[in-house]
Amino acid sequence: MDEQSIQLISDSRPSLPMRPGSCEKIDYEYVREGMCNAFMFVEPLGGWREVHVSTTKKAIDWAGYVQWLVDHPRYKNAKRITLVCDNLNTHWAGSLYAAFAADEAFRILNRIELR
């Protein structure tokens, strides 16, 4: 699992179309339209990936997507899910307890192994 902040941009003016003997002309100036965050789950050997986009990148967002993963039908028979994450300060058990009641956080933690 990983996440990435993405800058949203739009063109400041339309491009000039292609003409015979000339390629399309694109102005590289852009208008900043804000930010979003992409959470990606990847299982390379299983040939599976899933991307979710959110407007924020907070501990409770991470916890919500981990809950989604644990409850996903793909892993309904899995006894343990190894979740490989970077060392961002939101990737820890405390984020689950901040987002959910203690019994739900405990249920999720019993299904995953954080690495």
All heavy atoms as an XYZ file, in Angstrom:
935
protein
N       0.833     -1.166      0.000
C       0.000      0.000      0.000
C       0.879      1.230      0.000
O       1.891      1.276      0.671
C      -0.879     -0.001      1.244
C      -1.804      1.169      1.281
S      -2.054      1.738      2.931
C      -2.911      3.210      2.567
N       0.477      2.214     -0.794
C       1.197      3.478     -0.809
C       0.209      4.574     -1.138
O      -0.879      4.319     -1.653
C       2.320      3.447     -1.849
C       3.384      4.511     -1.592
O       3.336      5.179     -0.540
O       4.266      4.677     -2.444
N       0.596      5.775     -0.839
C      -0.233      6.911     -1.215
C       0.649      8.008     -1.786
O       1.846      8.057     -1.519
C      -1.075      7.427     -0.050
C      -0.339      8.167      1.008
C       0.275      7.252      2.044
O      -0.080      6.082      2.121
O       1.149      7.726      2.767
N       0.019      8.859     -2.580
C       0.754      9.921     -3.247
C      -0.145     11.137     -3.389
O      -1.302     11.018     -3.800
C       1.209      9.455     -4.624
C       1.928     10.517     -5.404
C       2.365     10.028     -6.771
O       1.990      8.951     -7.211
N       3.151     10.825     -7.448
N       0.401     12.290     -3.056
C      -0.316     13.534     -3.297
C      -0.171     13.892     -4.766
O       0.891     13.726     -5.361
C       0.263     14.659     -2.440
O       0.049     14.380     -1.086
N      -1.247     14.384     -5.346
C      -1.255     14.720     -6.767
C      -1.776     16.141     -6.936
O      -2.832     16.483     -6.396
C      -2.146     13.742     -7.563
C      -1.629     12.313     -7.396
C      -2.213     14.132     -9.037
C      -2.571     11.259     -7.901
N      -1.041     16.936     -7.683
C      -1.475     18.293     -7.981
C      -2.440     18.257     -9.174
O      -2.139     17.645    -10.194
C      -0.270     19.182     -8.315
C      -0.639     20.588     -8.630
C       0.560     21.480     -8.890
O       0.590     22.570     -8.412
N       1.540     21.038     -9.654
N      -3.566     18.898     -9.029
C      -4.551     18.955    -10.110
C      -4.351     20.252    -10.876
O      -4.323     21.334    -10.281
C      -5.968     18.883     -9.537
C      -6.248     17.684     -8.639
C      -7.609     17.817     -7.983
C      -6.148     16.397     -9.424
N      -4.210     20.144    -12.193
C      -3.961     21.327    -13.017
C      -4.870     21.326    -14.244
O      -5.396     20.290    -14.640
C      -2.480     21.411    -13.467
C      -2.078     20.189    -14.288
C      -1.556     21.584    -12.273
C      -0.710     20.283    -14.916
N      -5.033     22.501    -14.814
C      -5.758     22.631    -16.079
C      -4.969     23.583    -16.976
O      -4.095     24.317    -16.516
C      -7.180     23.143    -15.853
O      -7.161     24.437    -15.317
N      -5.266     23.552    -18.250
C      -4.592     24.437    -19.203
C      -5.056     25.867    -19.001
O      -6.231     26.130    -18.744
C      -4.896     24.005    -20.642
C      -4.307     22.645    -20.963
O      -3.244     22.313    -20.399
O      -4.900     21.920    -21.772
N      -4.113     26.808    -19.131
C      -4.488     28.219    -18.988
C      -5.094     28.767    -20.279
O      -5.840     29.732    -20.248
C      -3.277     29.057    -18.585
O      -2.290     28.987    -19.594
N      -4.756     28.151    -21.401
C      -5.349     28.541    -22.689
C      -5.356     27.336    -23.609
O      -4.555     26.418    -23.432
C      -4.599     29.722    -23.315
C      -3.115     29.589    -23.399
C      -2.419     30.846    -23.939
N      -2.395     31.970    -23.036
C      -1.457     32.201    -22.116
N      -0.466     31.359    -21.980
N      -1.507     33.244    -21.348
N      -6.268     27.297    -24.549
C      -6.362     26.125    -25.434
C      -5.139     25.998    -26.347
O      -4.491     26.990    -26.681
C      -7.632     26.379    -26.239
C      -7.931     27.826    -26.103
C      -7.287     28.306    -24.838
N      -4.842     24.768    -26.726
C      -3.734     24.531    -27.646
C      -4.154     24.908    -29.066
O      -5.333     24.991    -29.384
C      -3.303     23.072    -27.583
O      -4.378     22.239    -27.929
N      -3.146     25.129    -29.910
C      -3.404     25.408    -31.326
C      -3.370     24.084    -32.069
O      -2.440     23.294    -31.902
C      -2.357     26.359    -31.893
C      -2.304     27.752    -31.230
C      -1.136     28.552    -31.776
C      -3.607     28.483    -31.429
N      -4.387     23.801    -32.860
C      -4.473     22.485    -33.510
C      -3.349     22.241    -34.519
O      -2.697     23.171    -34.999
C      -5.827     22.519    -34.202
C      -6.166     23.952    -34.358
C      -5.480     24.688    -33.251
N      -3.169     20.972    -34.827
C      -2.190     20.552    -35.806
C      -2.614     21.044    -37.187
O      -3.803     21.099    -37.506
C      -2.118     19.020    -35.796
C      -0.876     18.483    -36.390
S      -0.680     16.668    -36.308
C      -1.986     16.057    -35.358
N      -1.625     21.425    -38.004
C      -1.869     21.825    -39.396
C      -0.911     21.042    -40.285
O       0.063     20.490    -39.796
C      -1.574     23.321    -39.588
C      -2.491     24.226    -38.845
C      -2.195     25.643    -39.273
N      -2.770     26.584    -38.330
C      -2.456     27.849    -38.289
N      -1.536     28.322    -39.112
N      -3.030     28.638    -37.435
N      -1.167     21.027    -41.575
C      -0.224     20.344    -42.465
C       1.187     20.932    -42.302
O       1.368     22.149    -42.370
C      -0.772     20.616    -43.865
C      -2.235     20.878    -43.647
C      -2.332     21.539    -42.311
N       2.144     20.086    -41.987
C       3.528     20.517    -41.829
C       3.846     21.094    -40.464
O       4.958     21.555    -40.230
N       2.902     21.099    -39.544
C       3.131     21.678    -38.219
C       2.390     20.853    -37.154
O       1.233     20.487    -37.350
C       2.636     23.125    -38.203
O       2.773     23.686    -36.927
N       3.064     20.602    -36.049
C       2.422     19.825    -34.980
C       1.573     20.733    -34.079
O       1.603     21.961    -34.211
C       3.472     19.099    -34.144
S       4.631     20.198    -33.336
N       0.805     20.120    -33.201
C      -0.036     20.866    -32.266
C       0.843     21.721    -31.355
O       1.904     21.308    -30.919
C      -0.851     19.881    -31.431
C      -1.731     20.541    -30.407
C      -2.473     19.539    -29.541
O      -1.969     18.417    -29.354
O      -3.555     19.882    -29.065
N       0.421     22.942    -31.091
C       1.158     23.865    -30.228
C       0.465     23.904    -28.863
O      -0.708     24.225    -28.760
C       1.160     25.277    -30.812
C       1.676     25.369    -32.235
C       3.157     25.155    -32.290
C       3.751     25.527    -33.613
N       3.617     24.572    -34.675
N       1.230     23.561    -27.824
C       0.686     23.513    -26.470
C       1.413     24.530    -25.605
O       2.641     24.560    -25.568
C       0.850     22.104    -25.871
C       0.136     21.076    -26.734
C       0.347     22.055    -24.438
C       0.404     19.643    -26.342
N       0.650     25.336    -24.904
C       1.220     26.296    -23.963
C       1.465     25.556    -22.650
O       0.586     24.876    -22.134
C       0.246     27.455    -23.753
C       0.875     28.598    -22.977
O       1.931     28.390    -22.342
O       0.308     29.698    -22.997
N       2.651     25.683    -22.079
C       2.983     24.942    -20.870
C       2.557     25.648    -19.590
O       2.732     25.117    -18.504
C       4.488     24.638    -20.842
C       4.854     23.681    -21.930
C       5.432     24.115    -23.118
C       4.565     22.332    -21.793
C       5.731     23.222    -24.125
C       4.867     21.433    -22.798
C       5.458     21.885    -23.960
O       5.747     20.996    -24.952
N       1.984     26.822    -19.699
C       1.451     27.506    -18.520
C       0.179     26.770    -18.090
O      -0.600     26.320    -18.919
C       1.118     28.959    -18.861
C       0.640     29.760    -17.676
C       0.363     31.204    -18.044
O       1.003     31.736    -18.957
O      -0.526     31.790    -17.403
N      -0.015     26.645    -16.787
C      -1.182     25.929    -16.285
C      -1.811     26.667    -15.111
O      -1.208     27.562    -14.532
C      -0.828     24.499    -15.878
C       0.199     24.400    -14.772
C      -0.184     24.424    -13.435
C       1.555     24.289    -15.065
C       0.756     24.342    -12.422
C       2.494     24.199    -14.061
C       2.091     24.227    -12.744
O       3.019     24.146    -11.748
N      -3.015     26.260    -14.771
C      -3.736     26.813    -13.638
C      -3.811     25.720    -12.576
O      -4.231     24.595    -12.866
C      -5.163     27.251    -14.045
C      -5.935     27.760    -12.840
C      -5.105     28.298    -15.141
N      -3.399     26.044    -11.357
C      -3.439     25.070    -10.269
C      -4.873     24.949     -9.762
O      -5.511     25.923     -9.407
C      -2.524     25.513     -9.130
C      -2.347     24.465     -8.089
C      -1.102     24.760     -7.256
N      -0.832     23.615     -6.424
C      -1.002     23.612     -5.106
N      -1.423     24.679     -4.480
N      -0.739     22.533     -4.406
N      -5.388     23.716     -9.746
C      -6.783     23.464     -9.378
C      -6.913     22.765     -8.027
O      -7.994     22.314     -7.681
C      -7.458     22.607    -10.460
C      -7.464     23.226    -11.835
C      -8.409     24.409    -11.978
O      -9.189     24.687    -11.048
O      -8.363     25.045    -13.038
N      -5.828     22.647     -7.281
C      -5.888     22.022     -5.962
C      -5.073     20.745     -5.903
O      -4.234     20.475     -6.757
N      -5.340     19.971     -4.862
C      -4.606     18.731     -4.621
C      -5.589     17.605     -4.323
O      -6.717     17.840     -3.901
C      -3.679     18.887     -3.405
C      -2.616     19.950     -3.538
S      -1.305     19.507     -4.668
C      -0.478     18.212     -3.808
N      -5.136     16.384     -4.549
C      -5.872     15.197     -4.111
C      -4.838     14.168     -3.681
O      -3.637     14.378     -3.822
C      -6.789     14.669     -5.209
S      -5.951     13.867     -6.569
N      -5.293     13.086     -3.155
C      -4.408     12.035     -2.697
C      -4.879     10.693     -3.253
O      -6.065     10.394     -3.206
C      -4.400     11.998     -1.164
C      -3.299     11.121     -0.651
O      -2.144     11.382     -0.894
N      -3.657     10.065      0.044
N      -3.951      9.910     -3.769
C      -4.279      8.594     -4.309
C      -3.706      7.521     -3.387
O      -2.510      7.517     -3.107
C      -3.706      8.434     -5.706
N      -4.577      6.648     -2.873
C      -4.174      5.487     -2.089
C      -4.185      4.287     -3.022
O      -5.198      4.006     -3.653
C      -5.165      5.235     -0.942
C      -5.074      6.228      0.172
C      -5.839      7.379      0.158
C      -4.226      6.006      1.248
C      -5.771      8.294      1.189
C      -4.154      6.918      2.286
C      -4.923      8.059      2.260
N      -3.055      3.587     -3.122
C      -2.972      2.448     -4.033
C      -2.612      1.178     -3.277
O      -1.687      1.155     -2.479
C      -1.933      2.677     -5.126
C      -1.833      1.499     -6.084
S      -0.693      1.736     -7.430
C      -1.669      2.743     -8.499
N      -3.383      0.144     -3.547
C      -3.104     -1.194     -3.030
C      -2.641     -2.035     -4.203
O      -3.277     -2.035     -5.253
C      -4.366     -1.811     -2.429
C      -4.855     -1.086     -1.213
C      -5.781     -0.072     -1.327
C      -4.369     -1.419      0.034
C      -6.236      0.600     -0.205
C      -4.813     -0.758      1.162
C      -5.750      0.257      1.042
N      -1.540     -2.755     -4.012
C      -0.969     -3.556     -5.098
C      -0.624     -4.949     -4.576
O      -0.023     -5.090     -3.517
C       0.314     -2.896     -5.663
C       0.906     -3.729     -6.771
C       0.037     -1.489     -6.138
N      -1.032     -5.941     -5.323
C      -0.631     -7.324     -5.060
C       0.001     -7.829     -6.363
O      -0.676     -8.402     -7.219
C      -1.844     -8.173     -4.683
C      -1.488     -9.559     -4.265
C      -2.714    -10.419     -3.996
O      -3.795     -9.878     -3.722
O      -2.565    -11.643     -4.079
N       1.307     -7.589     -6.545
C       1.956     -7.872     -7.831
C       1.836     -9.331     -8.285
O       1.546     -9.587     -9.442
C       3.424     -7.509     -7.602
C       3.448     -6.685     -6.375
C       2.251     -7.040     -5.575
N       2.039    -10.275     -7.387
C       1.986    -11.678     -7.787
C       0.565    -12.140     -8.073
O       0.352    -13.111     -8.783
C       2.633    -12.562     -6.720
C       4.121    -12.301     -6.476
C       4.639    -13.178     -5.343
C       4.937    -12.505     -7.735
N      -0.408    -11.447     -7.520
C      -1.811    -11.780     -7.773
C      -2.392    -11.023     -8.944
O      -3.542    -11.242     -9.331
N      -1.592    -10.101     -9.521
C      -2.071     -9.324    -10.665
C      -3.241     -8.409    -10.314
O      -4.157     -8.236    -11.104
N      -3.198     -7.809     -9.118
C      -4.316     -6.983     -8.658
C      -3.808     -5.650     -8.144
O      -2.756     -5.576     -7.498
C      -5.040     -7.716     -7.533
C      -6.163     -6.958     -6.913
C      -7.399     -6.760     -7.428
C      -6.164     -6.316     -5.644
N      -8.176     -6.030     -6.561
C      -7.428     -5.752     -5.446
C      -5.209     -6.156     -4.637
C      -7.772     -5.035     -4.301
C      -5.550     -5.462     -3.502
C      -6.818     -4.912     -3.347
N      -4.549     -4.600     -8.468
C      -4.286     -3.289     -7.880
C      -5.594     -2.527     -7.812
O      -6.520     -2.757     -8.592
C      -3.229     -2.514     -8.649
C      -3.716     -1.980     -9.962
C      -2.687     -1.101    -10.617
N      -3.184     -0.765    -11.931
C      -2.450     -0.541    -12.971
N      -1.146     -0.632    -12.883
N      -2.988     -0.232    -14.117
N      -5.648     -1.632     -6.880
C      -6.850     -0.826     -6.664
C      -6.403      0.555     -6.214
O      -5.517      0.684     -5.375
C      -7.720     -1.479     -5.601
C      -8.969     -0.744     -5.288
C     -10.197     -1.375     -5.909
O     -10.155     -2.547     -6.321
O     -11.207     -0.676     -5.976
N      -7.000      1.586     -6.794
C      -6.659      2.962     -6.443
C      -7.909      3.660     -5.929
O      -8.979      3.544     -6.521
C      -6.097      3.736     -7.664
C      -5.762      5.172     -7.295
C      -4.882      3.030     -8.224
N      -7.746      4.384     -4.831
C      -8.819      5.199     -4.266
C      -8.302      6.623     -4.137
O      -7.171      6.838     -3.714
C      -9.232      4.681     -2.890
C      -9.821      3.320     -2.931
N     -11.176      3.106     -2.929
C      -9.251      2.097     -3.011
C     -11.414      1.816     -2.982
N     -10.259      1.181     -3.039
N      -9.132      7.577     -4.488
C      -8.742      8.978     -4.447
C      -9.511      9.680     -3.339
O     -10.718      9.490     -3.194
C      -9.001      9.664     -5.810
C      -8.629     11.137     -5.758
C      -8.231      8.961     -6.916
N      -8.797     10.489     -2.563
C      -9.433     11.268     -1.500
C      -8.925     12.699     -1.552
O      -7.918     12.989     -2.200
C      -9.141     10.649     -0.130
O      -7.801     10.860      0.230
N      -9.617     13.562     -0.855
C      -9.207     14.974     -0.831
C      -8.183     15.237      0.259
O      -7.535     16.282      0.248
C     -10.426     15.888     -0.599
O     -11.077     15.493      0.605
C     -11.401     15.792     -1.763
N      -8.025     14.301      1.194
C      -7.072     14.497      2.294
C      -6.167     13.282      2.446
O      -6.435     12.217      1.914
C      -7.818     14.730      3.629
O      -8.665     13.611      3.880
C      -8.624     16.007      3.590
N      -5.101     13.484      3.214
C      -4.112     12.422      3.465
C      -3.855     12.391      4.968
O      -2.802     12.757      5.441
C      -2.830     12.747      2.692
C      -1.734     11.738      2.816
C      -0.536     12.206      2.019
C       0.616     11.254      2.135
N       1.753     11.698      1.332
N      -4.858     11.977      5.716
C      -4.762     11.976      7.167
C      -4.780     10.554      7.705
O      -5.076      9.600      6.985
C      -5.929     12.771      7.760
C      -5.907     14.211      7.302
C      -6.983     15.014      7.963
C      -6.906     16.406      7.390
N      -7.220     17.430      8.280
N      -4.473     10.432      8.980
C      -4.426      9.119      9.624
C      -5.761      8.396      9.525
O      -5.804      7.195      9.262
C      -4.006      9.275     11.086
N      -6.867      9.124      9.678
C      -8.169      8.459      9.603
C      -8.504      8.025      8.180
O      -9.227      7.051      7.994
C      -9.299      9.321     10.209
C      -9.419     10.661      9.513
C      -9.105      9.498     11.690
C     -10.645     11.440      9.930
N      -7.970      8.735      7.181
C      -8.143      8.284      5.793
C      -7.426      6.953      5.592
O      -7.977      6.005      5.021
C      -7.592      9.315      4.804
C      -8.303     10.643      4.882
O      -9.535     10.644      5.061
O      -7.629     11.677      4.777
N      -6.178      6.886      6.039
C      -5.402      5.646      5.931
C      -6.128      4.509      6.643
O      -6.264      3.411      6.102
C      -4.010      5.856      6.524
C      -3.153      4.641      6.503
C      -2.418      4.171      5.453
C      -2.958      3.718      7.568
N      -1.776      3.009      5.815
C      -2.088      2.718      7.102
C      -3.423      3.641      8.873
C      -1.668      1.653      7.900
C      -3.020      2.584      9.667
C      -2.152      1.604      9.175
N      -6.612      4.771      7.850
C      -7.317      3.744      8.625
C      -8.565      3.251      7.887
O      -8.851      2.057      7.867
C      -7.694      4.298      9.999
N      -9.294      4.162      7.276
C     -10.495      3.780      6.528
C     -10.184      2.870      5.361
O     -10.914      1.906      5.094
N      -9.088      3.137      4.662
C      -8.719      2.290      3.531
C      -8.159      0.945      3.986
O      -8.328     -0.062      3.309
C      -7.754      3.013      2.594
C      -8.436      4.124      1.855
C      -8.069      5.447      2.029
C      -9.506      3.867      1.007
C      -8.718      6.472      1.367
C     -10.163      4.875      0.335
C      -9.762      6.174      0.521
O     -10.417      7.186     -0.138
N      -7.510      0.910      5.142
C      -7.055     -0.371      5.683
C      -8.262     -1.212      6.081
O      -8.311     -2.418      5.824
C      -6.092     -0.157      6.873
C      -5.801     -1.464      7.581
C      -4.797      0.484      6.390
N      -9.282     -0.589      6.670
C     -10.514     -1.308      6.992
C     -11.162     -1.852      5.720
O     -11.613     -2.991      5.679
C     -11.491     -0.387      7.711
C     -12.786     -1.074      8.093
C     -13.817     -0.100      8.612
O     -13.973      0.994      8.068
N     -14.515     -0.495      9.667
N     -11.179     -1.029      4.671
C     -11.728     -1.465      3.379
C     -10.980     -2.700      2.886
O     -11.594     -3.668      2.421
C     -11.629     -0.328      2.364
C     -11.961     -0.759      0.987
C     -13.188     -0.824      0.414
C     -11.036     -1.236      0.001
N     -13.095     -1.313     -0.872
C     -11.773     -1.571     -1.150
C      -9.656     -1.406     -0.028
C     -11.187     -2.055     -2.302
C      -9.067     -1.892     -1.178
C      -9.835     -2.213     -2.299
N      -9.652     -2.687      3.002
C      -8.841     -3.819      2.535
C      -9.136     -5.081      3.338
O      -9.322     -6.160      2.761
C      -7.351     -3.473      2.641
C      -6.391     -4.551      2.164
C      -6.461     -4.693      0.651
C      -4.983     -4.239      2.612
N      -9.207     -4.950      4.643
C      -9.466     -6.101      5.509
C     -10.837     -6.714      5.206
O     -10.999     -7.929      5.231
C      -9.346     -5.679      6.993
C      -9.938     -6.717      7.918
C      -7.888     -5.418      7.339
N     -11.817     -5.881      4.892
C     -13.172     -6.357      4.621
C     -13.412     -6.700      3.153
O     -14.514     -7.112      2.795
C     -14.199     -5.311      5.074
C     -14.176     -5.120      6.579
O     -13.750     -6.046      7.288
O     -14.581     -4.040      7.042
N     -12.405     -6.527      2.296
C     -12.549     -6.787      0.865
C     -12.806     -8.276      0.624
O     -12.158     -9.134      1.244
C     -11.282     -6.349      0.126
C     -11.453     -6.254     -1.346
N     -11.425     -7.351     -2.168
C     -11.656     -5.185     -2.151
C     -11.602     -6.977     -3.419
N     -11.742     -5.655     -3.429
N     -13.741     -8.620     -0.266
C     -14.026    -10.038     -0.555
C     -12.797    -10.836     -1.002
O     -12.729    -12.042     -0.770
C     -15.070     -9.971     -1.674
C     -15.664     -8.618     -1.585
C     -14.614     -7.717     -1.002
N     -11.833    -10.165     -1.606
C     -10.619    -10.842     -2.064
C      -9.890    -11.525     -0.904
O      -9.223    -12.534     -1.081
C      -9.721     -9.823     -2.758
C      -8.438    -10.378     -3.291
C      -7.654     -9.285     -4.015
N      -6.526     -9.850     -4.689
C      -6.557    -10.395     -5.902
N      -7.680    -10.451     -6.576
N      -5.476    -10.888     -6.454
N      -9.978    -10.928      0.276
C      -9.231    -11.433      1.432
C     -10.125    -12.012      2.524
O      -9.698    -12.151      3.655
C      -8.369    -10.299      2.006
C      -7.372     -9.788      1.004
C      -7.534     -8.543      0.420
C      -6.296    -10.568      0.614
C      -6.629     -8.079     -0.519
C      -5.392    -10.115     -0.326
C      -5.561     -8.867     -0.882
O      -4.671     -8.417     -1.806
N     -11.343    -12.387      2.175
C     -12.281    -12.891      3.193
C     -11.792    -14.175      3.850
O     -12.079    -14.422      5.014
C     -13.672    -13.073      2.607
C     -13.794    -14.202      1.616
C     -15.189    -14.340      1.098
C     -15.204    -15.447      0.048
N     -16.491    -15.593     -0.552
N     -11.025    -15.002      3.149
C     -10.526    -16.257      3.719
C      -9.098    -16.147      4.243
O      -8.557    -17.128      4.741
C     -10.604    -17.377      2.681
C     -12.029    -17.680      2.288
O     -12.930    -17.616      3.118
N     -12.245    -17.997      1.023
N      -8.505    -14.973      4.122
C      -7.122    -14.791      4.587
C      -7.091    -14.689      6.104
O      -7.882    -13.959      6.704
C      -6.523    -13.534      3.969
N      -6.197    -15.429      6.729
C      -6.044    -15.340      8.178
C      -5.245    -14.100      8.551
O      -5.482    -13.486      9.585
C      -5.351    -16.586      8.708
C      -6.201    -17.823      8.585
C      -5.485    -19.027      9.105
C      -6.373    -20.245      8.893
N      -5.695    -21.473      9.173
N      -4.298    -13.745      7.698
C      -3.430    -12.598      7.964
C      -3.114    -11.912      6.641
O      -2.839    -12.568      5.645
C      -2.128    -13.086      8.587
C      -1.423    -12.052      9.340
C      -1.722    -12.302     10.814
N      -0.842    -11.536     11.639
C      -1.307    -10.710     12.540
N      -2.585    -10.565     12.709
N      -0.495    -10.036     13.288
N      -3.138    -10.594      6.637
C      -2.785     -9.798      5.460
C      -1.515     -9.038      5.806
O      -1.499     -8.273      6.780
C      -3.905     -8.805      5.094
C      -5.208     -9.543      4.810
C      -3.490     -7.943      3.910
C      -6.425     -8.636      4.736
N      -0.450     -9.255      5.053
C       0.784     -8.506      5.264
C       0.678     -7.210      4.478
O       0.561     -7.226      3.252
C       2.015     -9.308      4.795
O       2.052    -10.537      5.525
C       3.293     -8.538      5.025
N       0.701     -6.110      5.187
C       0.548     -4.793      4.580
C       1.890     -4.083      4.648
O       2.368     -3.730      5.725
C      -0.532     -3.998      5.321
C      -0.979     -2.687      4.727
C      -1.553     -2.892      3.323
C      -2.019     -2.036      5.616
N       2.521     -3.915      3.499
C       3.821     -3.263      3.426
C       3.587     -1.785      3.153
O       2.983     -1.422      2.143
C       4.698     -3.888      2.317
C       6.041     -3.188      2.245
C       4.867     -5.375      2.547
N       4.047     -0.951      4.070
C       3.874      0.505      3.959
C       5.220      1.181      4.182
O       6.131      0.604      4.753
C       2.913      1.016      5.031
S       1.270      0.327      4.999
N       5.312      2.441      3.768
C       6.492      3.218      4.113
C       6.361      3.663      5.571
O       5.408      3.322      6.257
C       6.694      4.387      3.150
C       5.488      5.308      3.078
O       4.599      5.210      3.944
O       5.428      6.131      2.164
N       7.307      4.440      6.062
C       7.301      4.805      7.469
C       6.643      6.159      7.731
O       7.052      6.888      8.627
C       8.720      4.768      8.035
C       9.633      5.748      7.317
O       9.239      6.377      6.343
N      10.858      5.872      7.792
N       5.619      6.492      6.977
C       4.879      7.721      7.215
C       4.252      7.664      8.605
O       3.851      6.605      9.073
C       3.797      7.885      6.136
C       3.104      9.235      6.062
C       4.084     10.336      5.686
C       1.978      9.190      5.056
N       4.156      8.817      9.254
C       3.689      8.844     10.646
C       2.238      8.410     10.819
O       1.790      8.203     11.940
C       3.890     10.230     11.246
C       3.090     11.295     10.532
O       2.551     11.070      9.453
N       3.013     12.466     11.115
N       1.473      8.236      9.757
C       0.088      7.776      9.872
C      -0.043      6.267      9.763
O      -1.102      5.721     10.049
C      -0.798      8.420      8.782
O      -0.297      8.052      7.502
C      -0.824      9.919      8.921
N       1.009      5.577      9.386
C       0.960      4.129      9.148
C       1.299      3.356     10.422
O       2.322      2.685     10.511
C       1.935      3.733      8.034
C       1.627      4.366      6.735
N       2.498      4.332      5.675
C       0.553      5.049      6.294
C       1.975      4.973      4.648
N       0.788      5.418      5.010
N       0.416      3.420     11.382
C       0.643      2.691     12.628
C      -0.696      2.375     13.277
O      -1.735      2.909     12.898
C       1.581      3.457     13.548
C       1.056      4.755     14.058
C       0.689      5.849     13.323
C       0.812      5.120     15.413
N       0.248      6.854     14.135
C       0.315      6.435     15.424
C       0.976      4.453     16.619
C      -0.029      7.083     16.593
C       0.640      5.124     17.785
C       0.151      6.420     17.764
N      -0.661      1.497     14.253
C      -1.886      1.025     14.899
C      -2.684      2.158     15.531
O      -3.912      2.124     15.558
C      -1.538     -0.027     15.939
N      -2.027      3.171     16.034
C      -2.714      4.294     16.663
C      -3.679      4.997     15.729
O      -4.702      5.546     16.165
N      -3.406      4.977     14.436
C      -4.313      5.586     13.463
C      -5.644      4.846     13.419
O      -6.696      5.459     13.228
C      -3.682      5.587     12.067
O      -2.517      6.362     12.065
N      -5.599      3.534     13.583
C      -6.835      2.751     13.608
C      -7.659      3.060     14.849
O      -8.872      3.186     14.786
C      -6.513      1.256     13.536
C      -5.866      0.800     12.229
C      -5.307     -0.600     12.370
C      -6.856      0.871     11.092
N      -6.982      3.219     15.986
C      -7.688      3.548     17.222
C      -8.218      4.979     17.196
O      -9.219      5.282     17.839
C      -6.792      3.314     18.436
C      -6.684      1.854     18.777
C      -5.607      1.096     18.330
C      -7.664      1.220     19.524
C      -5.515     -0.253     18.625
C      -7.582     -0.123     19.828
C      -6.500     -0.857     19.373
O      -6.431     -2.194     19.665
N      -7.575      5.867     16.453
C      -8.066      7.241     16.315
C      -9.308      7.292     15.429
O     -10.169      8.162     15.605
C      -6.972      8.135     15.743
N      -9.405      6.375     14.497
C     -10.499      6.394     13.528
C     -11.702      5.560     13.959
O     -12.832      5.876     13.586
C     -10.000      5.899     12.171
N     -11.483      4.496     14.723
C     -12.550      3.548     15.047
C     -12.631      3.302     16.546
O     -11.701      3.611     17.290
C     -12.305      2.203     14.341
C     -12.142      2.313     12.862
C     -10.928      2.013     12.259
C     -13.183      2.728     12.052
C     -10.763      2.114     10.891
C     -13.039      2.830     10.678
C     -11.827      2.526     10.102
N     -13.727      2.683     16.943
C     -13.860      2.225     18.325
C     -12.796      1.155     18.581
O     -12.315      0.506     17.649
C     -15.260      1.661     18.559
N     -12.448      0.959     19.824
C     -11.361      0.050     20.180
C     -11.584     -1.371     19.669
O     -10.646     -2.008     19.176
C     -11.163      0.035     21.692
N     -12.820     -1.866     19.747
C     -13.062     -3.241     19.291
C     -12.884     -3.386     17.784
O     -12.366     -4.385     17.299
C     -14.435     -3.734     19.728
C     -15.579     -2.865     19.230
O     -15.349     -1.683     18.934
O     -16.707     -3.385     19.130
N     -13.276     -2.367     17.005
C     -13.093     -2.416     15.547
C     -11.620     -2.286     15.185
O     -11.110     -2.998     14.310
C     -13.915     -1.315     14.869
C     -13.738     -1.219     13.373
C     -14.193     -2.452     12.589
O     -14.739     -3.410     13.180
O     -13.992     -2.469     11.362
N     -10.896     -1.396     15.847
C      -9.463     -1.250     15.590
C      -8.732     -2.550     15.912
O      -7.862     -2.984     15.150
C      -8.900     -0.094     16.416
N      -9.109     -3.193     17.013
C      -8.500     -4.461     17.402
C      -8.791     -5.549     16.370
O      -7.923     -6.349     16.023
C      -9.003     -4.870     18.797
C      -8.337     -6.095     19.335
C      -7.040     -6.034     19.819
C      -9.008     -7.309     19.349
C      -6.423     -7.168     20.312
C      -8.391     -8.448     19.845
C      -7.099     -8.378     20.321
N     -10.028     -5.583     15.868
C     -10.399     -6.569     14.835
C      -9.531     -6.401     13.591
O      -9.014     -7.367     13.027
C     -11.870     -6.396     14.445
C     -12.331     -7.375     13.372
C     -13.727     -7.039     12.877
N     -13.768     -5.876     12.014
C     -13.532     -5.892     10.693
N     -13.210     -7.014     10.085
N     -13.614     -4.778      9.987
N      -9.359     -5.152     13.157
C      -8.538     -4.883     11.972
C      -7.089     -5.275     12.219
O      -6.448     -5.923     11.385
C      -8.651     -3.402     11.564
C     -10.089     -3.089     11.124
C      -7.668     -3.057     10.459
C     -10.386     -1.611     10.965
N      -6.552     -4.895     13.374
C      -5.153     -5.202     13.697
C      -4.898     -6.696     13.782
O      -3.787     -7.155     13.493
C      -4.749     -4.534     15.002
C      -4.431     -3.053     14.879
C      -4.267     -2.429     16.254
C      -3.200     -2.838     14.029
N      -5.894     -7.480     14.172
C      -5.720     -8.930     14.221
C      -5.677     -9.561     12.843
O      -5.238    -10.694     12.700
C      -6.840     -9.569     15.052
C      -6.558     -9.476     16.522
O      -5.403     -9.404     16.939
N      -7.605     -9.478     17.315
N      -6.121     -8.842     11.833
C      -6.113     -9.377     10.454
C      -4.892     -8.939      9.650
O      -4.621     -9.492      8.596
C      -7.372     -8.916      9.708
C      -8.678     -9.409     10.241
C      -9.101    -10.790      9.764
N      -8.821    -11.155      8.412
C      -9.570    -10.873      7.334
N     -10.685    -10.186      7.459
N      -9.212    -11.289      6.156
N      -4.188     -7.893     10.116
C      -3.060     -7.390      9.312
C      -1.748     -7.527     10.065
O      -1.693     -7.606     11.292
C      -3.253     -5.902      8.903
C      -3.310     -4.990     10.121
C      -4.471     -5.742      8.036
C      -3.291     -3.517      9.768
N      -0.698     -7.553      9.279
C       0.666     -7.475      9.800
C       1.283     -6.277      9.112
O       1.425     -6.260      7.877
C       1.428     -8.756      9.464
C       2.862     -8.725      9.908
C       3.620     -9.971      9.473
O       2.997    -10.957      9.069
O       4.852     -9.924      9.552
N       1.626     -5.248      9.870
C       2.219     -4.037      9.294
C       3.717     -4.213      9.146
O       4.404     -4.618     10.074
C       1.927     -2.822     10.184
C       0.512     -2.317     10.169
C       0.317     -1.231     11.220
C       0.138     -1.779      8.804
N       4.221     -3.906      7.967
C       5.672     -3.965      7.712
C       6.122     -2.677      7.118
O       5.485     -2.032      6.405
C       5.989     -5.088      6.762
C       5.794     -6.411      7.417
C       6.570     -7.432      6.721
N       6.433     -8.670      7.456
C       7.277     -9.627      7.340
N       8.288     -9.527      6.554
N       7.118    -10.742      8.010
